[in-house]
Structures are given as C-alpha cells and as structure tokens.
Amino acid sequence: MYLKSFFELKEYIENVKVESTENLMIMVAEKSAENVNELIGYANDKNIKIFGGIYSRLLVGNKSHSEGFIIQKYEPLYTAMVLPYLMRFKLSLENFSNCTAIVLVDGLSSKMKDLTDTVYNKLGKNVKYIGGGAGFYDLKHRPCIFDNKGLFSDVLYICIVKSDAKIAVKHGWNKLEGPFLAKVSEENTLAQLDEYSAFEVYKDVIEEHENIRLLKQDFFVYAKDHPFGIAKENQVELIVRDPIRVNDNNEIVCVADIPQGSEIYVLKGDANTLLSSSLQIAEQCAAIAPKNYIPLLFDCISRAMFLEELFEEELKIFRTI
C-alpha cells in the first residue's frame, strides 16, 4: 500500500493489526527520509517490528514517486540486519524450502559484495532471492537501511518469508566493445582494464562511438548510457554494473563490485531494447504466476535515468501484463 504523507502512514499503522510474529516492511521515498527516525521511535512506542530502506523513487502502478511510503506486512521465518561477515543464523535450512528472501541492501556501499556473500554463504540456493539496493537519486552515499534499532549504512537487511517466488532477469543492454580484462580492481572501484587506466580505456570507447569529449566532471551524464557488463561462466546474461563517478586517482567507481580478473564489456542500449526486455520479463513471470500473488518490483535507478520520460512506459508494461 502506498501512503503519501507521514501522517497517513501513522494513521494506517494505528489501525492495522500487527501480531508479535509479524513485521512491517516500509519503503521510504527520499523526500520523506526526514521522517525515518521519527518512524522508528513511533514503531518502538507501539511495540511493532519494522524494517525498510530509503529509495530514490517508489514505484506505484505506472508512476514513480519521490515522496511517500510503501508498506507491506509479512510474517517472517527469519529476519536480520547483516554486516560484512556477520550474520547470526543457526536454523536448519530444511525449514526453508519454497521460501523467498527479501533483501534490502545499501546500494552504494563498497561492501556490497561482502554483504551479499555473507548471506549466500549461509543460505546458498536453499531460498529464492528478491530485492534491491537502497539509496538516493544524487548517488551520494549515506545511511539508507533501517530497523527498530536505527538507520544504518554499509548493511543489508534480510527477511525470509514462507512464499515461493517467480523471478526473471533480463536487462536489454548490448555489447558495444570488449572484452577487457579487469586487471586491477578492489571492491566497487575499477583501476585498470587490460594494462591501461580504466578511465582512459572507457573514455576512448565512449568518445569514439558517441563522438563526444568525456570529462570527469560530466562523467555520469554519459556513463548512465554505457554501463559495464561482466561475463560469468555458464550464464547468458551479462551482470550489469553502473559506473557512477571517477575518483581522484582516475579510477572508476561503480555500483557494486567489479571482480578482479573478470571479463568486462562496455554496453550500450536504446529505449526499444530496454523496453523489449521488460516485456519479456513480464510475460515470462505472468505465464508461470499463481492465481493469487503479491507483485514486488525492484528496478534500477540508472535505468530510470536512461529511459527518462519513457520510464513510465516500462512501468505500464508490468502493470498491464
């Protein structure tokens, strides 16, 4: 349920029955982020367990909102705030068949791989995963994941529910140039492609194909149209990584990790290929969906930035299937 104001959210919580075994997942749009600490205090006063994240936009129907709240009640089998290499989990994995892990993670954390590896090392393929990186539209790193204990950065929150999920992944980006070898990288920072500066290689590719001059100060203006694609063995779809800025050492900082030694492509897309991939995902999930289900959609902010006014067309695709 989408609620526009904090007053409406409190009114809803006041009237909804929340059992001691239940949690409220609350997604907060960035223009309502100032209410998060008050929300935590309010929930604690009511003895209601909550968790959630701050997101640049909330997707409701075929619209995206920069203010307001989305709230959903769950009865989880397990919940936890996860830190790198720290996840208290002593339950039998046999209890988690046909379960789904909802994962909310600090989307701009340099520790994202450590966080997701921590979860996967505990749960492996015993559950299905759905979720997305939280954070702000300006791509500046600050706290964005919360529960009853506070608002945090560099963390991940996991909520496992007894519910199967039908999941599809497709992005619509195409290879522009590569492969290159990620010669030197650390966490989400890429220093060298092959034997050369990663920024200089990327700059040469973009300038050659787009007939522009790429400067550090306007890097993201063009980088949002040209993400990296990481090839993975036995996987058809490339793993997409968004380059967001160039640091003082002329290294490219990305959203999520770039594994050293991986095979990297520079990608390019257009509105048609991205929207076509969305349609394929929607049709694929609709064909296998049960009669009654709760849809949950996570989309990439750089995708919205790329599609601009056509982003609503993508949301309409998911709405109408």
Secondary structure as GFF3:
##gff-version 3
##sequence-region A 1 321
A	DSSP	beta_strand	2	3	.	.	.	ID=ss1
A	DSSP	alpha_helix	6	15	.	.	.	ID=ss2
A	DSSP	beta_strand	23	29	.	.	.	ID=ss3
A	DSSP	three_ten_helix	30	35	.	.	.	ID=ss4
A	DSSP	alpha_helix	36	45	.	.	.	ID=ss5
A	DSSP	beta_strand	49	55	.	.	.	ID=ss6
A	DSSP	beta_strand	58	60	.	.	.	ID=ss7
A	DSSP	beta_strand	63	65	.	.	.	ID=ss8
A	DSSP	beta_strand	69	74	.	.	.	ID=ss9
A	DSSP	beta_strand	76	82	.	.	.	ID=ss10
A	DSSP	three_ten_helix	93	96	.	.	.	ID=ss11
A	DSSP	beta_strand	100	106	.	.	.	ID=ss12
A	DSSP	alpha_helix	112	123	.	.	.	ID=ss13
A	DSSP	three_ten_helix	124	126	.	.	.	ID=ss14
A	DSSP	beta_strand	128	134	.	.	.	ID=ss15
A	DSSP	beta_strand	145	147	.	.	.	ID=ss16
A	DSSP	beta_strand	150	152	.	.	.	ID=ss17
A	DSSP	beta_strand	156	161	.	.	.	ID=ss18
A	DSSP	beta_strand	174	186	.	.	.	ID=ss19
A	DSSP	beta_strand	189	193	.	.	.	ID=ss20
A	DSSP	beta_strand	196	197	.	.	.	ID=ss21
A	DSSP	alpha_helix	198	210	.	.	.	ID=ss22
A	DSSP	three_ten_helix	216	218	.	.	.	ID=ss23
A	DSSP	alpha_helix	219	223	.	.	.	ID=ss24
A	DSSP	beta_strand	228	231	.	.	.	ID=ss25
A	DSSP	beta_strand	239	241	.	.	.	ID=ss26
A	DSSP	beta_strand	243	246	.	.	.	ID=ss27
A	DSSP	beta_strand	252	254	.	.	.	ID=ss28
A	DSSP	beta_strand	263	268	.	.	.	ID=ss29
A	DSSP	alpha_helix	271	288	.	.	.	ID=ss30
A	DSSP	alpha_helix	301	307	.	.	.	ID=ss31
A	DSSP	three_ten_helix	308	310	.	.	.	ID=ss32
A	DSSP	alpha_helix	311	320	.	.	.	ID=ss33
###
